[in-house]
Amino acid sequence: MLAYRAGMSLFALVLPQRCAVCRRPGAGACPRCLDALVRIVPPQCERCGAPGPWPLRRCAECAGRRLAFARARAAVVYEERARAFVAAWKERGRRDLAAVAAQVIVEALPPPAVDVLCPVPGDRDRGLERGHAPAERLAVELAQRWRLPVERLLARRPGVERQRDLPRAERRRNVARAFAPCVQAAPRRVCLVDDVYTTGSTATACATELRRVGARRIEVVCLARALR
């Protein structure tokens, strides 16, 4: 055990951990950078969680759209620092950041009144490249803190193009066929967990499939939210 600890200490000296945001040696995300993340606070849209000057039942971003989920909430704005954090977490294999992301969410949002947490399934090939599934790990970390079970209720269909490769106008049509239920019956109250809420199209596609197998109320929780 002592030899193991000595080896780990030597490893840390050779390859010191760095902040995912500022890249300075230290914690996975240093306190200064975590404090600088822009928290989303009320007033905000009751449905999609977009912050605004006053509370609304449906904001300009989600009004007129058929959203299959009851409401969505995110902890921080997807701005420069949050982008750097998510990029390190997802693209550079920083699995340790899932626990940091979960703690940021828990400190910002109350536990959802649901029966189960369900991660948004990621692209299989991207998961193999990264060596981990960020949304799934985030769901596990949140489940430990909120004392809720995690279930894989959805799968991603093969052969669907990656969202980032498509123009904005085609993304909704593409993601609408990207998921399928992998259970015959889902719990009535489900919370979808993802890293970033961009347009709500992915959450709606997932929620639509969950409704097909019995879910009646679906909430969405994410670390960050893109603002238009």
Biotite code that builds the C-alpha atoms (Angstrom):
import biotite.structure as struc

atoms = struc.array([
    struc.Atom([0.000, 0.000, 0.000], chain_id="A", res_id=1, res_name="MET", atom_name="CA", element="C"),
    struc.Atom([2.815, 2.436, 0.877], chain_id="A", res_id=2, res_name="LEU", atom_name="CA", element="C"),
    struc.Atom([4.570, 1.565, -2.366], chain_id="A", res_id=3, res_name="ALA", atom_name="CA", element="C"),
    struc.Atom([1.323, 2.165, -4.233], chain_id="A", res_id=4, res_name="TYR", atom_name="CA", element="C"),
    struc.Atom([0.837, 5.577, -2.629], chain_id="A", res_id=5, res_name="ARG", atom_name="CA", element="C"),
    struc.Atom([4.428, 6.512, -3.369], chain_id="A", res_id=6, res_name="ALA", atom_name="CA", element="C"),
    struc.Atom([3.902, 5.511, -6.982], chain_id="A", res_id=7, res_name="GLY", atom_name="CA", element="C"),
    struc.Atom([0.754, 7.605, -7.203], chain_id="A", res_id=8, res_name="MET", atom_name="CA", element="C"),
    struc.Atom([2.561, 10.590, -5.682], chain_id="A", res_id=9, res_name="SER", atom_name="CA", element="C"),
    struc.Atom([5.370, 10.236, -8.226], chain_id="A", res_id=10, res_name="LEU", atom_name="CA", element="C"),
    struc.Atom([2.816, 9.982, -11.022], chain_id="A", res_id=11, res_name="PHE", atom_name="CA", element="C"),
    struc.Atom([1.126, 13.177, -9.812], chain_id="A", res_id=12, res_name="ALA", atom_name="CA", element="C"),
    struc.Atom([4.493, 14.966, -9.837], chain_id="A", res_id=13, res_name="LEU", atom_name="CA", element="C"),
    struc.Atom([5.271, 13.828, -13.369], chain_id="A", res_id=14, res_name="VAL", atom_name="CA", element="C"),
    struc.Atom([1.784, 14.475, -14.710], chain_id="A", res_id=15, res_name="LEU", atom_name="CA", element="C"),
    struc.Atom([0.158, 16.954, -12.307], chain_id="A", res_id=16, res_name="PRO", atom_name="CA", element="C"),
    struc.Atom([-3.572, 17.439, -12.449], chain_id="A", res_id=17, res_name="GLN", atom_name="CA", element="C"),
    struc.Atom([-4.673, 20.727, -13.960], chain_id="A", res_id=18, res_name="ARG", atom_name="CA", element="C"),
    struc.Atom([-7.790, 22.851, -13.737], chain_id="A", res_id=19, res_name="CYS", atom_name="CA", element="C"),
    struc.Atom([-10.034, 22.039, -16.685], chain_id="A", res_id=20, res_name="ALA", atom_name="CA", element="C"),
    struc.Atom([-10.753, 25.738, -17.230], chain_id="A", res_id=21, res_name="VAL", atom_name="CA", element="C"),
    struc.Atom([-7.595, 27.783, -16.574], chain_id="A", res_id=22, res_name="CYS", atom_name="CA", element="C"),
    struc.Atom([-5.147, 24.862, -17.008], chain_id="A", res_id=23, res_name="ARG", atom_name="CA", element="C"),
    struc.Atom([-3.178, 25.768, -13.891], chain_id="A", res_id=24, res_name="ARG", atom_name="CA", element="C"),
    struc.Atom([-1.842, 22.863, -11.825], chain_id="A", res_id=25, res_name="PRO", atom_name="CA", element="C"),
    struc.Atom([-4.205, 21.928, -9.027], chain_id="A", res_id=26, res_name="GLY", atom_name="CA", element="C"),
    struc.Atom([-7.708, 20.558, -8.646], chain_id="A", res_id=27, res_name="ALA", atom_name="CA", element="C"),
    struc.Atom([-9.846, 19.206, -11.469], chain_id="A", res_id=28, res_name="GLY", atom_name="CA", element="C"),
    struc.Atom([-11.538, 22.599, -11.501], chain_id="A", res_id=29, res_name="ALA", atom_name="CA", element="C"),
    struc.Atom([-10.030, 25.222, -9.239], chain_id="A", res_id=30, res_name="CYS", atom_name="CA", element="C"),
    struc.Atom([-12.262, 27.151, -6.789], chain_id="A", res_id=31, res_name="PRO", atom_name="CA", element="C"),
    struc.Atom([-11.708, 30.415, -8.671], chain_id="A", res_id=32, res_name="ARG", atom_name="CA", element="C"),
    struc.Atom([-12.910, 28.972, -11.976], chain_id="A", res_id=33, res_name="CYS", atom_name="CA", element="C"),
    struc.Atom([-15.841, 27.172, -10.356], chain_id="A", res_id=34, res_name="LEU", atom_name="CA", element="C"),
    struc.Atom([-16.937, 30.417, -8.704], chain_id="A", res_id=35, res_name="ASP", atom_name="CA", element="C"),
    struc.Atom([-16.654, 32.192, -12.067], chain_id="A", res_id=36, res_name="ALA", atom_name="CA", element="C"),
    struc.Atom([-19.137, 29.865, -13.776], chain_id="A", res_id=37, res_name="LEU", atom_name="CA", element="C"),
    struc.Atom([-22.297, 31.870, -14.501], chain_id="A", res_id=38, res_name="VAL", atom_name="CA", element="C"),
    struc.Atom([-25.100, 30.357, -12.432], chain_id="A", res_id=39, res_name="ARG", atom_name="CA", element="C"),
    struc.Atom([-28.645, 30.329, -13.792], chain_id="A", res_id=40, res_name="ILE", atom_name="CA", element="C"),
    struc.Atom([-31.002, 31.853, -11.244], chain_id="A", res_id=41, res_name="VAL", atom_name="CA", element="C"),
    struc.Atom([-34.629, 33.039, -11.341], chain_id="A", res_id=42, res_name="PRO", atom_name="CA", element="C"),
    struc.Atom([-36.434, 34.650, -12.990], chain_id="A", res_id=43, res_name="PRO", atom_name="CA", element="C"),
    struc.Atom([-36.559, 32.064, -15.743], chain_id="A", res_id=44, res_name="GLN", atom_name="CA", element="C"),
    struc.Atom([-38.917, 30.290, -18.105], chain_id="A", res_id=45, res_name="CYS", atom_name="CA", element="C"),
    struc.Atom([-41.048, 27.805, -16.191], chain_id="A", res_id=46, res_name="GLU", atom_name="CA", element="C"),
    struc.Atom([-40.880, 25.280, -19.031], chain_id="A", res_id=47, res_name="ARG", atom_name="CA", element="C"),
    struc.Atom([-37.404, 25.334, -20.581], chain_id="A", res_id=48, res_name="CYS", atom_name="CA", element="C"),
    struc.Atom([-35.477, 27.117, -17.816], chain_id="A", res_id=49, res_name="GLY", atom_name="CA", element="C"),
    struc.Atom([-34.116, 29.966, -19.939], chain_id="A", res_id=50, res_name="ALA", atom_name="CA", element="C"),
    struc.Atom([-33.197, 32.948, -17.713], chain_id="A", res_id=51, res_name="PRO", atom_name="CA", element="C"),
    struc.Atom([-34.882, 36.261, -18.430], chain_id="A", res_id=52, res_name="GLY", atom_name="CA", element="C"),
    struc.Atom([-35.927, 39.600, -16.972], chain_id="A", res_id=53, res_name="PRO", atom_name="CA", element="C"),
    struc.Atom([-39.170, 38.159, -15.568], chain_id="A", res_id=54, res_name="TRP", atom_name="CA", element="C"),
    struc.Atom([-40.772, 34.712, -15.007], chain_id="A", res_id=55, res_name="PRO", atom_name="CA", element="C"),
    struc.Atom([-42.743, 33.235, -17.912], chain_id="A", res_id=56, res_name="LEU", atom_name="CA", element="C"),
    struc.Atom([-44.723, 30.055, -18.434], chain_id="A", res_id=57, res_name="ARG", atom_name="CA", element="C"),
    struc.Atom([-43.335, 29.788, -21.980], chain_id="A", res_id=58, res_name="ARG", atom_name="CA", element="C"),
    struc.Atom([-40.562, 32.039, -23.270], chain_id="A", res_id=59, res_name="CYS", atom_name="CA", element="C"),
    struc.Atom([-39.873, 33.114, -26.846], chain_id="A", res_id=60, res_name="ALA", atom_name="CA", element="C"),
    struc.Atom([-37.460, 30.206, -27.246], chain_id="A", res_id=61, res_name="GLU", atom_name="CA", element="C"),
    struc.Atom([-39.945, 27.447, -26.442], chain_id="A", res_id=62, res_name="CYS", atom_name="CA", element="C"),
    struc.Atom([-43.329, 29.088, -27.201], chain_id="A", res_id=63, res_name="ALA", atom_name="CA", element="C"),
    struc.Atom([-45.065, 27.425, -30.126], chain_id="A", res_id=64, res_name="GLY", atom_name="CA", element="C"),
    struc.Atom([-42.872, 24.310, -29.922], chain_id="A", res_id=65, res_name="ARG", atom_name="CA", element="C"),
    struc.Atom([-44.111, 20.873, -28.938], chain_id="A", res_id=66, res_name="ARG", atom_name="CA", element="C"),
    struc.Atom([-41.815, 19.981, -26.070], chain_id="A", res_id=67, res_name="LEU", atom_name="CA", element="C"),
    struc.Atom([-42.344, 16.455, -24.759], chain_id="A", res_id=68, res_name="ALA", atom_name="CA", element="C"),
    struc.Atom([-40.778, 17.168, -21.367], chain_id="A", res_id=69, res_name="PHE", atom_name="CA", element="C"),
    struc.Atom([-42.452, 18.956, -18.459], chain_id="A", res_id=70, res_name="ALA", atom_name="CA", element="C"),
    struc.Atom([-39.517, 21.221, -17.650], chain_id="A", res_id=71, res_name="ARG", atom_name="CA", element="C"),
    struc.Atom([-35.768, 21.585, -18.080], chain_id="A", res_id=72, res_name="ALA", atom_name="CA", element="C"),
    struc.Atom([-33.223, 23.044, -15.686], chain_id="A", res_id=73, res_name="ARG", atom_name="CA", element="C"),
    struc.Atom([-29.482, 23.660, -15.915], chain_id="A", res_id=74, res_name="ALA", atom_name="CA", element="C"),
    struc.Atom([-27.001, 24.893, -13.334], chain_id="A", res_id=75, res_name="ALA", atom_name="CA", element="C"),
    struc.Atom([-24.799, 27.242, -15.376], chain_id="A", res_id=76, res_name="VAL", atom_name="CA", element="C"),
    struc.Atom([-24.722, 29.197, -18.612], chain_id="A", res_id=77, res_name="VAL", atom_name="CA", element="C"),
    struc.Atom([-22.799, 27.544, -21.435], chain_id="A", res_id=78, res_name="TYR", atom_name="CA", element="C"),
    struc.Atom([-20.300, 30.357, -21.868], chain_id="A", res_id=79, res_name="GLU", atom_name="CA", element="C"),
    struc.Atom([-16.526, 30.377, -22.316], chain_id="A", res_id=80, res_name="GLU", atom_name="CA", element="C"),
    struc.Atom([-15.559, 28.831, -18.982], chain_id="A", res_id=81, res_name="ARG", atom_name="CA", element="C"),
    struc.Atom([-18.303, 26.209, -19.069], chain_id="A", res_id=82, res_name="ALA", atom_name="CA", element="C"),
    struc.Atom([-17.307, 25.318, -22.633], chain_id="A", res_id=83, res_name="ARG", atom_name="CA", element="C"),
    struc.Atom([-13.708, 24.764, -21.538], chain_id="A", res_id=84, res_name="ALA", atom_name="CA", element="C"),
    struc.Atom([-14.898, 22.588, -18.641], chain_id="A", res_id=85, res_name="PHE", atom_name="CA", element="C"),
    struc.Atom([-17.180, 20.474, -20.851], chain_id="A", res_id=86, res_name="VAL", atom_name="CA", element="C"),
    struc.Atom([-14.507, 20.125, -23.554], chain_id="A", res_id=87, res_name="ALA", atom_name="CA", element="C"),
    struc.Atom([-11.995, 18.792, -21.018], chain_id="A", res_id=88, res_name="ALA", atom_name="CA", element="C"),
    struc.Atom([-14.612, 16.470, -19.547], chain_id="A", res_id=89, res_name="TRP", atom_name="CA", element="C"),
    struc.Atom([-15.913, 15.060, -22.833], chain_id="A", res_id=90, res_name="LYS", atom_name="CA", element="C"),
    struc.Atom([-13.139, 15.369, -25.377], chain_id="A", res_id=91, res_name="GLU", atom_name="CA", element="C"),
    struc.Atom([-9.978, 15.046, -23.277], chain_id="A", res_id=92, res_name="ARG", atom_name="CA", element="C"),
    struc.Atom([-11.069, 12.092, -21.169], chain_id="A", res_id=93, res_name="GLY", atom_name="CA", element="C"),
    struc.Atom([-11.303, 13.905, -17.829], chain_id="A", res_id=94, res_name="ARG", atom_name="CA", element="C"),
    struc.Atom([-13.605, 11.412, -16.139], chain_id="A", res_id=95, res_name="ARG", atom_name="CA", element="C"),
    struc.Atom([-12.948, 13.030, -12.753], chain_id="A", res_id=96, res_name="ASP", atom_name="CA", element="C"),
    struc.Atom([-14.953, 16.066, -13.865], chain_id="A", res_id=97, res_name="LEU", atom_name="CA", element="C"),
    struc.Atom([-18.256, 14.169, -13.743], chain_id="A", res_id=98, res_name="ALA", atom_name="CA", element="C"),
    struc.Atom([-18.195, 14.383, -9.943], chain_id="A", res_id=99, res_name="ALA", atom_name="CA", element="C"),
    struc.Atom([-17.376, 18.106, -10.117], chain_id="A", res_id=100, res_name="VAL", atom_name="CA", element="C"),
    struc.Atom([-20.251, 18.692, -12.553], chain_id="A", res_id=101, res_name="ALA", atom_name="CA", element="C"),
    struc.Atom([-22.653, 16.768, -10.318], chain_id="A", res_id=102, res_name="ALA", atom_name="CA", element="C"),
    struc.Atom([-21.685, 18.851, -7.301], chain_id="A", res_id=103, res_name="GLN", atom_name="CA", element="C"),
    struc.Atom([-22.257, 22.084, -9.231], chain_id="A", res_id=104, res_name="VAL", atom_name="CA", element="C"),
    struc.Atom([-25.728, 20.832, -10.197], chain_id="A", res_id=105, res_name="ILE", atom_name="CA", element="C"),
    struc.Atom([-26.628, 19.689, -6.684], chain_id="A", res_id=106, res_name="VAL", atom_name="CA", element="C"),
    struc.Atom([-25.638, 23.058, -5.238], chain_id="A", res_id=107, res_name="GLU", atom_name="CA", element="C"),
    struc.Atom([-27.753, 24.899, -7.825], chain_id="A", res_id=108, res_name="ALA", atom_name="CA", element="C"),
    struc.Atom([-30.849, 22.725, -8.300], chain_id="A", res_id=109, res_name="LEU", atom_name="CA", element="C"),
    struc.Atom([-33.209, 20.881, -5.965], chain_id="A", res_id=110, res_name="PRO", atom_name="CA", element="C"),
    struc.Atom([-33.640, 17.136, -6.471], chain_id="A", res_id=111, res_name="PRO", atom_name="CA", element="C"),
    struc.Atom([-36.298, 16.387, -9.101], chain_id="A", res_id=112, res_name="PRO", atom_name="CA", element="C"),
    struc.Atom([-39.502, 14.730, -7.903], chain_id="A", res_id=113, res_name="ALA", atom_name="CA", element="C"),
    struc.Atom([-39.046, 11.606, -10.031], chain_id="A", res_id=114, res_name="VAL", atom_name="CA", element="C"),
    struc.Atom([-38.771, 7.849, -9.726], chain_id="A", res_id=115, res_name="ASP", atom_name="CA", element="C"),
    struc.Atom([-35.553, 7.395, -11.686], chain_id="A", res_id=116, res_name="VAL", atom_name="CA", element="C"),
    struc.Atom([-32.702, 9.188, -13.445], chain_id="A", res_id=117, res_name="LEU", atom_name="CA", element="C"),
    struc.Atom([-32.071, 8.268, -17.081], chain_id="A", res_id=118, res_name="CYS", atom_name="CA", element="C"),
    struc.Atom([-28.932, 9.401, -18.936], chain_id="A", res_id=119, res_name="PRO", atom_name="CA", element="C"),
    struc.Atom([-29.297, 10.629, -22.501], chain_id="A", res_id=120, res_name="VAL", atom_name="CA", element="C"),
    struc.Atom([-27.514, 7.894, -24.484], chain_id="A", res_id=121, res_name="PRO", atom_name="CA", element="C"),
    struc.Atom([-24.397, 9.059, -26.278], chain_id="A", res_id=122, res_name="GLY", atom_name="CA", element="C"),
    struc.Atom([-23.052, 8.107, -29.677], chain_id="A", res_id=123, res_name="ASP", atom_name="CA", element="C"),
    struc.Atom([-21.435, 4.648, -29.404], chain_id="A", res_id=124, res_name="ARG", atom_name="CA", element="C"),
    struc.Atom([-18.426, 5.456, -31.593], chain_id="A", res_id=125, res_name="ASP", atom_name="CA", element="C"),
    struc.Atom([-17.759, 8.695, -29.735], chain_id="A", res_id=126, res_name="ARG", atom_name="CA", element="C"),
    struc.Atom([-17.991, 6.809, -26.449], chain_id="A", res_id=127, res_name="GLY", atom_name="CA", element="C"),
    struc.Atom([-15.361, 4.337, -27.628], chain_id="A", res_id=128, res_name="LEU", atom_name="CA", element="C"),
    struc.Atom([-13.088, 7.191, -28.686], chain_id="A", res_id=129, res_name="GLU", atom_name="CA", element="C"),
    struc.Atom([-13.502, 8.986, -25.363], chain_id="A", res_id=130, res_name="ARG", atom_name="CA", element="C"),
    struc.Atom([-13.378, 5.871, -23.230], chain_id="A", res_id=131, res_name="GLY", atom_name="CA", element="C"),
    struc.Atom([-16.387, 6.988, -21.206], chain_id="A", res_id=132, res_name="HIS", atom_name="CA", element="C"),
    struc.Atom([-19.993, 8.184, -21.477], chain_id="A", res_id=133, res_name="ALA", atom_name="CA", element="C"),
    struc.Atom([-20.241, 11.640, -19.825], chain_id="A", res_id=134, res_name="PRO", atom_name="CA", element="C"),
    struc.Atom([-24.038, 11.775, -19.417], chain_id="A", res_id=135, res_name="ALA", atom_name="CA", element="C"),
    struc.Atom([-24.148, 8.290, -17.947], chain_id="A", res_id=136, res_name="GLU", atom_name="CA", element="C"),
    struc.Atom([-21.408, 9.028, -15.430], chain_id="A", res_id=137, res_name="ARG", atom_name="CA", element="C"),
    struc.Atom([-23.087, 12.319, -14.510], chain_id="A", res_id=138, res_name="LEU", atom_name="CA", element="C"),
    struc.Atom([-26.349, 10.461, -13.855], chain_id="A", res_id=139, res_name="ALA", atom_name="CA", element="C"),
    struc.Atom([-24.528, 8.018, -11.563], chain_id="A", res_id=140, res_name="VAL", atom_name="CA", element="C"),
    struc.Atom([-22.906, 10.866, -9.617], chain_id="A", res_id=141, res_name="GLU", atom_name="CA", element="C"),
    struc.Atom([-26.226, 12.683, -9.250], chain_id="A", res_id=142, res_name="LEU", atom_name="CA", element="C"),
    struc.Atom([-27.981, 9.494, -8.185], chain_id="A", res_id=143, res_name="ALA", atom_name="CA", element="C"),
    struc.Atom([-25.531, 9.064, -5.311], chain_id="A", res_id=144, res_name="GLN", atom_name="CA", element="C"),
    struc.Atom([-26.158, 12.610, -4.106], chain_id="A", res_id=145, res_name="ARG", atom_name="CA", element="C"),
    struc.Atom([-29.914, 12.643, -4.623], chain_id="A", res_id=146, res_name="TRP", atom_name="CA", element="C"),
    struc.Atom([-30.429, 9.024, -3.548], chain_id="A", res_id=147, res_name="ARG", atom_name="CA", element="C"),
    struc.Atom([-32.265, 8.083, -6.697], chain_id="A", res_id=148, res_name="LEU", atom_name="CA", element="C"),
    struc.Atom([-31.864, 5.018, -8.917], chain_id="A", res_id=149, res_name="PRO", atom_name="CA", element="C"),
    struc.Atom([-30.355, 5.197, -12.407], chain_id="A", res_id=150, res_name="VAL", atom_name="CA", element="C"),
    struc.Atom([-31.755, 3.173, -15.302], chain_id="A", res_id=151, res_name="GLU", atom_name="CA", element="C"),
    struc.Atom([-30.825, 2.974, -18.960], chain_id="A", res_id=152, res_name="ARG", atom_name="CA", element="C"),
    struc.Atom([-34.239, 3.376, -20.515], chain_id="A", res_id=153, res_name="LEU", atom_name="CA", element="C"),
    struc.Atom([-33.104, 4.575, -23.934], chain_id="A", res_id=154, res_name="LEU", atom_name="CA", element="C"),
    struc.Atom([-30.644, 3.552, -26.637], chain_id="A", res_id=155, res_name="ALA", atom_name="CA", element="C"),
    struc.Atom([-29.278, 5.516, -29.553], chain_id="A", res_id=156, res_name="ARG", atom_name="CA", element="C"),
    struc.Atom([-30.200, 4.099, -32.950], chain_id="A", res_id=157, res_name="ARG", atom_name="CA", element="C"),
    struc.Atom([-27.225, 3.232, -35.176], chain_id="A", res_id=158, res_name="PRO", atom_name="CA", element="C"),
    struc.Atom([-26.632, 5.067, -38.440], chain_id="A", res_id=159, res_name="GLY", atom_name="CA", element="C"),
    struc.Atom([-27.922, 8.470, -37.306], chain_id="A", res_id=160, res_name="VAL", atom_name="CA", element="C"),
    struc.Atom([-25.670, 11.376, -38.272], chain_id="A", res_id=161, res_name="GLU", atom_name="CA", element="C"),
    struc.Atom([-23.893, 13.339, -35.555], chain_id="A", res_id=162, res_name="ARG", atom_name="CA", element="C"),
    struc.Atom([-25.662, 16.569, -34.648], chain_id="A", res_id=163, res_name="GLN", atom_name="CA", element="C"),
    struc.Atom([-22.551, 18.744, -34.862], chain_id="A", res_id=164, res_name="ARG", atom_name="CA", element="C"),
    struc.Atom([-22.106, 17.756, -38.529], chain_id="A", res_id=165, res_name="ASP", atom_name="CA", element="C"),
    struc.Atom([-25.494, 19.158, -39.560], chain_id="A", res_id=166, res_name="LEU", atom_name="CA", element="C"),
    struc.Atom([-26.884, 22.664, -40.196], chain_id="A", res_id=167, res_name="PRO", atom_name="CA", element="C"),
    struc.Atom([-29.163, 23.950, -37.452], chain_id="A", res_id=168, res_name="ARG", atom_name="CA", element="C"),
    struc.Atom([-32.279, 23.564, -39.638], chain_id="A", res_id=169, res_name="ALA", atom_name="CA", element="C"),
    struc.Atom([-31.677, 19.820, -40.036], chain_id="A", res_id=170, res_name="GLU", atom_name="CA", element="C"),
    struc.Atom([-30.753, 18.996, -36.440], chain_id="A", res_id=171, res_name="ARG", atom_name="CA", element="C"),
    struc.Atom([-34.313, 18.672, -35.129], chain_id="A", res_id=172, res_name="ARG", atom_name="CA", element="C"),
    struc.Atom([-35.305, 16.269, -37.897], chain_id="A", res_id=173, res_name="ARG", atom_name="CA", element="C"),
    struc.Atom([-32.156, 14.234, -37.412], chain_id="A", res_id=174, res_name="ASN", atom_name="CA", element="C"),
    struc.Atom([-32.381, 13.914, -33.619], chain_id="A", res_id=175, res_name="VAL", atom_name="CA", element="C"),
    struc.Atom([-36.090, 13.030, -33.761], chain_id="A", res_id=176, res_name="ALA", atom_name="CA", element="C"),
    struc.Atom([-35.156, 9.548, -35.015], chain_id="A", res_id=177, res_name="ARG", atom_name="CA", element="C"),
    struc.Atom([-31.973, 9.120, -32.988], chain_id="A", res_id=178, res_name="ALA", atom_name="CA", element="C"),
    struc.Atom([-33.365, 7.305, -29.921], chain_id="A", res_id=179, res_name="PHE", atom_name="CA", element="C"),
    struc.Atom([-35.457, 4.276, -29.056], chain_id="A", res_id=180, res_name="ALA", atom_name="CA", element="C"),
    struc.Atom([-36.675, 2.789, -25.760], chain_id="A", res_id=181, res_name="PRO", atom_name="CA", element="C"),
    struc.Atom([-34.754, -0.261, -24.568], chain_id="A", res_id=182, res_name="CYS", atom_name="CA", element="C"),
    struc.Atom([-37.414, -1.266, -22.005], chain_id="A", res_id=183, res_name="VAL", atom_name="CA", element="C"),
    struc.Atom([-41.011, -2.346, -22.426], chain_id="A", res_id=184, res_name="GLN", atom_name="CA", element="C"),
    struc.Atom([-42.279, -0.117, -19.616], chain_id="A", res_id=185, res_name="ALA", atom_name="CA", element="C"),
    struc.Atom([-40.750, 3.042, -18.154], chain_id="A", res_id=186, res_name="ALA", atom_name="CA", element="C"),
    struc.Atom([-41.414, 4.512, -14.685], chain_id="A", res_id=187, res_name="PRO", atom_name="CA", element="C"),
    struc.Atom([-44.070, 7.217, -14.667], chain_id="A", res_id=188, res_name="ARG", atom_name="CA", element="C"),
    struc.Atom([-41.702, 10.006, -13.542], chain_id="A", res_id=189, res_name="ARG", atom_name="CA", element="C"),
    struc.Atom([-38.307, 10.210, -15.207], chain_id="A", res_id=190, res_name="VAL", atom_name="CA", element="C"),
    struc.Atom([-35.506, 12.751, -15.112], chain_id="A", res_id=191, res_name="CYS", atom_name="CA", element="C"),
    struc.Atom([-33.314, 12.875, -18.224], chain_id="A", res_id=192, res_name="LEU", atom_name="CA", element="C"),
    struc.Atom([-29.685, 13.752, -17.468], chain_id="A", res_id=193, res_name="VAL", atom_name="CA", element="C"),
    struc.Atom([-27.357, 15.355, -20.026], chain_id="A", res_id=194, res_name="ASP", atom_name="CA", element="C"),
    struc.Atom([-24.270, 17.544, -20.024], chain_id="A", res_id=195, res_name="ASP", atom_name="CA", element="C"),
    struc.Atom([-25.518, 20.489, -22.114], chain_id="A", res_id=196, res_name="VAL", atom_name="CA", element="C"),
    struc.Atom([-28.982, 21.753, -23.115], chain_id="A", res_id=197, res_name="TYR", atom_name="CA", element="C"),
    struc.Atom([-28.684, 23.487, -26.487], chain_id="A", res_id=198, res_name="THR", atom_name="CA", element="C"),
    struc.Atom([-32.044, 23.750, -28.277], chain_id="A", res_id=199, res_name="THR", atom_name="CA", element="C"),
    struc.Atom([-34.106, 21.178, -26.370], chain_id="A", res_id=200, res_name="GLY", atom_name="CA", element="C"),
    struc.Atom([-34.420, 18.951, -29.454], chain_id="A", res_id=201, res_name="SER", atom_name="CA", element="C"),
    struc.Atom([-32.484, 16.054, -27.928], chain_id="A", res_id=202, res_name="THR", atom_name="CA", element="C"),
    struc.Atom([-34.489, 16.241, -24.693], chain_id="A", res_id=203, res_name="ALA", atom_name="CA", element="C"),
    struc.Atom([-37.769, 16.293, -26.637], chain_id="A", res_id=204, res_name="THR", atom_name="CA", element="C"),
    struc.Atom([-36.733, 13.325, -28.796], chain_id="A", res_id=205, res_name="ALA", atom_name="CA", element="C"),
    struc.Atom([-35.802, 11.310, -25.691], chain_id="A", res_id=206, res_name="CYS", atom_name="CA", element="C"),
    struc.Atom([-38.943, 12.327, -23.803], chain_id="A", res_id=207, res_name="ALA", atom_name="CA", element="C"),
    struc.Atom([-41.136, 11.369, -26.771], chain_id="A", res_id=208, res_name="THR", atom_name="CA", element="C"),
    struc.Atom([-39.710, 7.845, -26.757], chain_id="A", res_id=209, res_name="GLU", atom_name="CA", element="C"),
    struc.Atom([-40.107, 7.540, -22.992], chain_id="A", res_id=210, res_name="LEU", atom_name="CA", element="C"),
    struc.Atom([-43.769, 8.512, -23.286], chain_id="A", res_id=211, res_name="ARG", atom_name="CA", element="C"),
    struc.Atom([-44.271, 5.687, -25.768], chain_id="A", res_id=212, res_name="ARG", atom_name="CA", element="C"),
    struc.Atom([-43.420, 3.198, -23.012], chain_id="A", res_id=213, res_name="VAL", atom_name="CA", element="C"),
    struc.Atom([-45.399, 4.715, -20.169], chain_id="A", res_id=214, res_name="GLY", atom_name="CA", element="C"),
    struc.Atom([-43.561, 7.736, -18.745], chain_id="A", res_id=215, res_name="ALA", atom_name="CA", element="C"),
    struc.Atom([-45.989, 10.525, -17.911], chain_id="A", res_id=216, res_name="ARG", atom_name="CA", element="C"),
    struc.Atom([-43.822, 13.283, -16.473], chain_id="A", res_id=217, res_name="ARG", atom_name="CA", element="C"),
    struc.Atom([-40.316, 13.873, -17.750], chain_id="A", res_id=218, res_name="ILE", atom_name="CA", element="C"),
    struc.Atom([-37.928, 16.471, -16.386], chain_id="A", res_id=219, res_name="GLU", atom_name="CA", element="C"),
    struc.Atom([-34.513, 17.386, -17.754], chain_id="A", res_id=220, res_name="VAL", atom_name="CA", element="C"),
    struc.Atom([-31.401, 18.260, -15.743], chain_id="A", res_id=221, res_name="VAL", atom_name="CA", element="C"),
    struc.Atom([-28.140, 19.434, -17.328], chain_id="A", res_id=222, res_name="CYS", atom_name="CA", element="C"),
    struc.Atom([-24.930, 20.997, -16.195], chain_id="A", res_id=223, res_name="LEU", atom_name="CA", element="C"),
    struc.Atom([-24.985, 23.863, -18.702], chain_id="A", res_id=224, res_name="ALA", atom_name="CA", element="C"),
    struc.Atom([-27.440, 25.629, -20.969], chain_id="A", res_id=225, res_name="ARG", atom_name="CA", element="C"),
    struc.Atom([-26.745, 27.464, -24.199], chain_id="A", res_id=226, res_name="ALA", atom_name="CA", element="C"),
    struc.Atom([-28.419, 30.860, -24.484], chain_id="A", res_id=227, res_name="LEU", atom_name="CA", element="C"),
    struc.Atom([-29.504, 32.499, -27.706], chain_id="A", res_id=228, res_name="ARG", atom_name="CA", element="C"),
])
